[in-house]
């Protein structure tokens, strides 16, 4: 979303400028400021939560309640969030959902994974550094050390 040469922000720039459209536009392509601001607001709102509570655990508890109180099985389709997770981390999330020895709550029935529509949008391709669908496919499959390459760019989100 920047030219990564002339307008390459530092980590401090990103933290200090995130809530001000004028400051963002100094290093972020103006056409992405509104979309970026939505992500920023969600990120800031997470600070209001109890740091020991995870959304994923709330979800597991909800499914447990539905299944145990209704005697039914909930089939979960997980949509990968590849902006903030490497391919390896995505696999570990699915393992976490499925295995109560890992999540310590309840085993879910994950029947599918949605790869997402990230390659369709310019914003997604730019933020991930993809040139083609093949880059996306390689990322999803962890081909040729792609995890390490994108983790270097995006950082470790967990």
N, C-alpha and C positions, 0 to 999 in steps of 0.2 A: 504494500500500500504506500510505500515511499520509493524513491529512486535508489535507496540503499547506498548512495554515495554522498550526494550533496545534502540530502535530508535524512540522514541516518540518526535516529534518536538514541540517546543513552537510556539505560534502565531508569535513571533518575528523571529524565525528561518524561518518560511514559507515566511514571507515578505522579509527577507534579502537574502534568498537563491534561490528564485524563478527563477531568470534569469541566474543562473550558474549551469550547469550540474554537475560539480565536487562537489559543495556544496550540491546540491540536493541528490546526490548519497550517502551522509553520513547518511541520514535518510529515503530516499525513495528507494524502491526496484529498482535496476538499469533497469530492464525491463520496468518500467513505466515512466522513466525520459523523454523520447521523447514525449509521450502522454501528460504527465503533463505539459511539456513546452508549448505545443500548447494551452492548457487552460490558462496558465499563460499569454502568449502573448495577447490573446483575452481580458483577464481581464485588463491588463495594457493599451491596446488600448482604453478602455472605458474612461480613464482619459482625452483623447483628445477631447471628446465630450462636448458640452454645457450641464452643469449639470441639466438644467431645461428641456431638451429634452429627451423623452423616445422613444425607438425603437417601442414600441407597439402603441404609438400615431401616429408615421409615418405610420405604417401599417394601422391603422384605417383611416387616411387621404387618403391613396392610394385607399383603398376599396371604400370609399365615392366618390372619384373622378371617379373611374371606373363605379360605379352604377349610379351616377347622370348624367354623360356625355353620358352613353350608354343605360340608361333605363333598366338595367338588375340587377339581384341579384347574388352576389358572395357568394357561399357557402364555408365557412371557416371550415377547419379541423385543430384543434390546437394540436400540438405535445407537450405533457407535458415535462417540463424540471425539472425532479425530483431531480437532483443533488443539485440544489440550492433553491428549493421550497418545502415546506411541502405540504401535501395533501390539507389542508385547503387553503393555498395560491394558489394552482392550481385551486381550485374551484372559488376563488375570481378573478383570472385572467379571467376565462370564463365569470363570471358576468360582469367584467369590459368591455370585448369585446361586450357583448350583450346589455348593458344598457347605453344609452347616458346620463342618469341622473347621472351616475357615471363617465363615461369617458369624458363627456362634449363635445363630437365631433360628434358621429354618432353611431347608433346601428348596429352591425354586425349580420349576420345570421351564427351562429356557429352550424353546422350540425353534427359535430363529434369531438371526442377527441381520439388521438392516445396515447395509454399507453406507447409506446416506446419499445425498445428492450434491456433495461438495464440489465435484468437478464441473458441475453445471454453471456455477456462479463465478464471475471474475473475482469477486472478493475472496472467495474460498481458495481459488487457485493461487492468487497473489499471496495470501497469508501463509499458505503451505509451501509455496515455491515450486508448484507443479507447472510443467510446460504442456503436458498431454495426459490423456486418460491412463496411458501406460505407467506414468509416474504414480498416479493414484493407486492403480492396481498393484504395483510393486510395493508401495507403502503398506497396503492392506495385507499383503502376503509376506512382509518382512524380507523381501528379496534384496540381495546385494548390500546388506548392512543399512538398509533404508532407515531402520529405527534409530540407529546412531546418528545418521545424517540429520534427521528431523528433530531429534532430541537436542542436538547441538544448536539448531536454529530456534526451537521453541522452548527449550529448557525442560527440566523435570517438574511436572505439575503435581506430583503426589507428595 
